[in-house]
């Protein structure tokens, strides 16, 4: 029973698009704020997008206007649609609860080529 499993990463060219998925266990999306985080080699993990249990969203300045976080409570899924990707978006992407976090999983690797 892994609580959160990320998928959808891959290799894309700059300017391209990619959608990440996070499968959550149970009905946690009804009760918890969720976030997408990323970590590039040698850098700190950073929050790039979040969505509250009520559906309110927030974005890091670096991705605002390009990324969209969404969720489907009934399907226990959180999504991150990434458009206009840049090489600096290259990182391992993770999903987790904003509060009371689970242990970090393996994430999914997004590589954006020039």
C-alpha positions as CSV (number, residue, x, y, z in Angstrom):
1,X,0.0,0.0,0.0
2,X,2.3,2.7,-1.3
3,X,0.3,5.9,-0.5
4,X,1.4,7.9,-3.5
5,X,2.8,6.8,-6.9
6,X,4.0,9.3,-9.5
7,X,4.1,8.5,-13.2
8,X,4.2,10.2,-16.6
9,X,7.7,11.6,-16.7
10,X,9.9,11.3,-19.8
11,X,12.1,13.1,-22.3
12,X,10.6,16.1,-24.1
13,X,12.0,18.9,-26.2
14,X,11.9,22.5,-25.0
15,X,8.5,24.0,-25.7
16,X,6.8,20.7,-25.4
17,X,4.2,19.4,-23.0
18,X,3.9,16.6,-20.6
19,X,1.3,15.5,-18.0
20,X,2.2,13.8,-14.8
21,X,-0.1,11.7,-12.7
22,X,-0.2,10.9,-9.0
23,X,-2.2,7.9,-7.8
24,X,-3.3,8.3,-4.2
25,X,-4.4,5.7,-1.8
26,X,-7.9,5.9,-0.3
27,X,-9.8,9.2,-0.2
28,X,-7.0,11.4,1.0
29,X,-7.7,14.0,-1.6
30,X,-11.0,14.9,0.1
31,X,-9.2,15.8,3.3
32,X,-5.6,16.9,2.3
33,X,-4.0,19.6,0.4
34,X,-1.7,18.1,-2.3
35,X,1.4,19.4,-4.0
36,X,3.8,18.7,-6.8
37,X,7.4,19.1,-5.9
38,X,10.6,18.8,-7.9
39,X,14.2,18.4,-7.2
40,X,17.1,18.8,-9.6
41,X,20.5,17.3,-8.9
42,X,22.4,19.3,-6.3
43,X,19.4,21.5,-5.6
44,X,16.8,21.6,-2.9
45,X,13.3,20.1,-3.4
46,X,10.9,22.9,-4.2
47,X,7.1,23.1,-4.3
48,X,6.0,24.0,-7.8
49,X,2.2,23.7,-7.5
50,X,-0.4,22.9,-4.9
51,X,-4.1,22.3,-4.7
52,X,-6.2,22.4,-1.6
53,X,-8.8,19.9,-0.6
54,X,-11.4,22.4,-1.8
55,X,-9.7,22.9,-5.2
56,X,-7.8,26.2,-4.8
57,X,-4.5,26.2,-6.6
58,X,-1.2,28.0,-6.2
59,X,2.0,28.0,-8.3
60,X,5.6,28.9,-8.0
61,X,6.5,32.0,-10.0
62,X,8.8,29.9,-12.2
63,X,5.9,27.7,-13.5
64,X,2.9,30.0,-13.2
65,X,1.1,30.3,-16.6
66,X,2.8,27.1,-17.8
67,X,1.8,24.4,-15.4
68,X,-1.7,23.4,-14.2
69,X,-2.4,21.2,-11.2
70,X,-5.7,19.4,-11.0
71,X,-7.3,16.5,-9.2
72,X,-10.1,14.0,-9.4
73,X,-11.2,13.0,-6.0
74,X,-13.4,10.1,-7.1
75,X,-10.4,8.6,-8.9
76,X,-7.9,9.5,-6.2
77,X,-5.7,11.2,-8.8
78,X,-3.7,14.4,-8.9
79,X,-2.3,15.7,-12.2
80,X,0.2,18.2,-13.3
81,X,-0.1,19.4,-16.9
82,X,3.1,21.0,-18.0
83,X,3.3,23.2,-21.1
84,X,6.0,25.3,-22.7
85,X,8.6,23.2,-20.9
86,X,12.1,24.7,-20.4
87,X,15.4,22.9,-19.8
88,X,15.4,24.3,-16.3
89,X,12.2,22.3,-15.6
90,X,14.4,19.2,-15.7
91,X,14.0,17.4,-12.4
92,X,12.5,14.5,-10.5
93,X,8.9,15.4,-9.8
94,X,7.1,14.2,-6.6
95,X,3.6,14.4,-5.3
96,X,2.8,14.6,-1.6
97,X,0.5,16.0,0.9
98,X,1.3,19.6,1.8
99,X,0.8,18.8,5.4
100,X,1.5,15.6,7.3
101,X,3.7,14.3,4.4
102,X,4.2,10.7,3.6
103,X,7.8,9.5,3.0
104,X,9.0,10.7,-0.3
105,X,8.6,8.2,-3.1
106,X,10.8,7.6,-6.2
107,X,9.1,10.4,-8.1
108,X,9.1,10.6,-11.9
109,X,11.9,12.0,-14.0
110,X,11.2,14.8,-16.4
111,X,14.0,15.7,-18.8
112,X,13.7,18.7,-21.1
113,X,16.2,18.9,-23.9
114,X,17.3,22.1,-25.7
